[in-house]
Amino acid sequence: MEKTGPAVQLESSAQTKGERTREKILDVAYDAIVQKGFAATSIEELVEAAGITKSGFFYHFRDKNDMARQLFDRFLSEDEKIIETLEGRARELSDDPLQAFLIFLNLYAQMMDDMETLHPGCMVASVTYQERLFDAEVIQMNTSYLLRMRGRFSGWLNEIAAVHPAKVEVDLEGLADTLTTTVEGAIILSKALADPGLMGRQTRLFRNHVKLLFGA
């Protein structure tokens, strides 16, 4: 599952100037890659946007693919932290796995509603559609992330099914994938239609689908 973009990097007094510069480059790179793609994003434009020299770029990254690996690693870590936080909050509010899952989906949809700007795109989709431009490590990171999301949500859905048997036969692993499909597709569609509210609405439709399946 994908969040709707990397979390804002909070500057702390503990960060060095070099660390802040590196984060700034990654922020600029994320915006450029999800807007127009990896191939169309040049080191030169990143250097200019970050206000550094080209040698400054190569101080932080070996090459463009090294930057992509570090950017993707940050993106996935932040995304999973958001999911873990929302899941933890939902499970604290209800011991019933179904009710907790429905709360989680509400919290996730609310997070999308609260976004101030239209989401520009998704790093997971960017890597998937342009996989020939990335090295094997980045592609494997992408695959592993999607499998972790499948495992996380299929495990939760199995908890639900054990307490609330589904009203019709359902592939729980496939249903877990449907959540990721809904979020990724909503990001693309919201951008195409210039409708930032679409992501929250699509997530709530998935929530209603789960609610009907398990008879809540």
N, C-alpha and C positions, 0 to 999 in steps of 0.2 A: 504494500500500500504506500501510496505515495502521499505525502503531504503536498501542500500547494506552493512549494517553493522553499529555499533554505531559510532557517530561522535567522533573524537579525543577529549578527555577531556583536556581542556586548564588549566594548573595550574596557578592560580592567587595568588597574595600575600595575598588575603583575605582568601584563603583556609588554614585550619589548617593541621598539620601533620596527624592527625587522618582522616580528610576528604580525603587527598591525598592517604592515605593507603587504605581506603575504595574503592576509585575509581580504584586503582590499582588491588585490589582483583576482582572487577567487570569486569575489562578489561580482566584479566586472565581467569575468569570464562566464559565470552562470547566466547572467542576463543576455550576453551576446549569443551563447550557444543555444539557449532555448528559444531565442527570437529568430535566429537565422541559420543555425546549424554550426557544427564543428568545423567543417571545411571552410566556410565563409568567414570564420573568426580568425583573424591574424594576430600574431604576436605583436606586430607593430601597433595595431589599434588598442590592444590591451595595455601596452606600455604607455601610450598616449593618454588613455582614459584614467590610468592609475597614477599618472604624473611621475613616472620613474624612467630610468634609462633602460635600454635593452640589456645591458650587462646586469642591471638590477633584477630583471626578470630571470636571467639565467643563474643568478645567485640563489634564487629560491627554487627553481625548477630546472631539471636537466634538459628538458625539451617540452614541446607542446603536449605530448602524450603523458609525460610525467605530471604536468599540470592537470590534465584531464583525470588522471587516477586520483590525485589528491582532492580535486573538486568533487569527484563522484563519491569518494570515501566520506568526505564531510557531509555531503548531501544525504547519503544513506544513513549515516549515524544520527543526524538531526531528525530525519524522518522517523526512524525507529524509536527515538526518544519520545517524540510526540505521541506515537501510537501507544507506547508503554505507559506514558503519563495518563492519557485518556482512558486506557483500559483499567489502570489502577484506580482512577477516580470512579469509574463506573462500577467496578466490583466492590468498592467500599460502600456504594449506595444501595446495593442489592446483593444478597447471597444467592438469588436465583439466577442461573446462567443466562436464561433467556432475557429476563428483565435487565440484567447487567449489559447484555449485548445491545439491546434496544436503547439503553441509556448511552452507551458508547457511540452508537450511530447518531443519536441526537447531538451529542457533544461534538462529534466530527463535523456534522452538517452546520452546527452553529459556528464552528471555527471558520468554515468556508464562507458563511454569511458575513462574518466580521472582517473579511479581507477588504482593505481599503481600495485596492486596485485590481483590475482584471489580471488573472494569473497568466503569465506569458507562455508557459509551456512546462514540460516535464523532462527532467534529466533521464529518467528511465526510458521514456519514449524516444528521446534524442539518441541515446546509445543503441536502442533496439533498431531504429530505422536507419541508422548510419553506422552499423556495426563494422563495416569494412574500413572505416576511418579510425577505429580504436584498436588498441592492442588486445591480446588475448586475456590479459589480466582484468581490464575494464569490462570486457564482455562476460567473463566469469563472475565478476562482482555483481553484475546486473542479474545474471541467472540465479545466483545464490540468494540475492535479496528477494526475488520473486518467489523462490521456493520457501524462504523463511516466512513470507507473508501467507503463502498457502498453508504452511504448517501451523502458523499461529491461529489463523481463523478457522481452519478445518478442525483443529483441536477444540476450539471454543464451541463450534457447531456440534461436535460430537458430545460435548458436555450437555448442550441444550437437548439434543435428541434423546439422551438417556433419561431425561426428566420429563420432556414434552415430546412424545413421538410425533413425527411429521404426519400431516393429514394425507399426504400423497407420497409416493416413493420419490426420494430425492438423493442425488449424488452430493454428499456433503463437501467433498473436496472440490467438486465443480462449483458448488454454491460459494465456497470460499474464494475461488477464482473470480466469481461474478462480482464480488465487492471490488477487487482490484480493477477489473474490467470497467465497472461503473465509474470509478474515480478517474481512471486514465482517460476513458472516453469522454467524460464530462469536462475534463480540462481542455481537450481538443475542441469539443463542440462549443464550449463557452467562449473560447477564443474566436472560433469561426463566426459565431453569431453576435459577438460583442455583448454577451450576457453573463456578467459575473455571478448572478444569482442562480444560474443553472446548476452549478456544482452541488450546492446545498439541496436543491430540489431533487436532483437525481439520487442523492444519498438517502433522502427521506423516502423516495419511492422504493429503493432497495429495502429500507427498514420496514415498510408496509408489507413487502413481499415476504420477508422473514416472519413477520407477525402473523400473517395469514397461514403460512406453511406450518407453523408450530402451534397455531390455535390460541394465541394470546388474546 
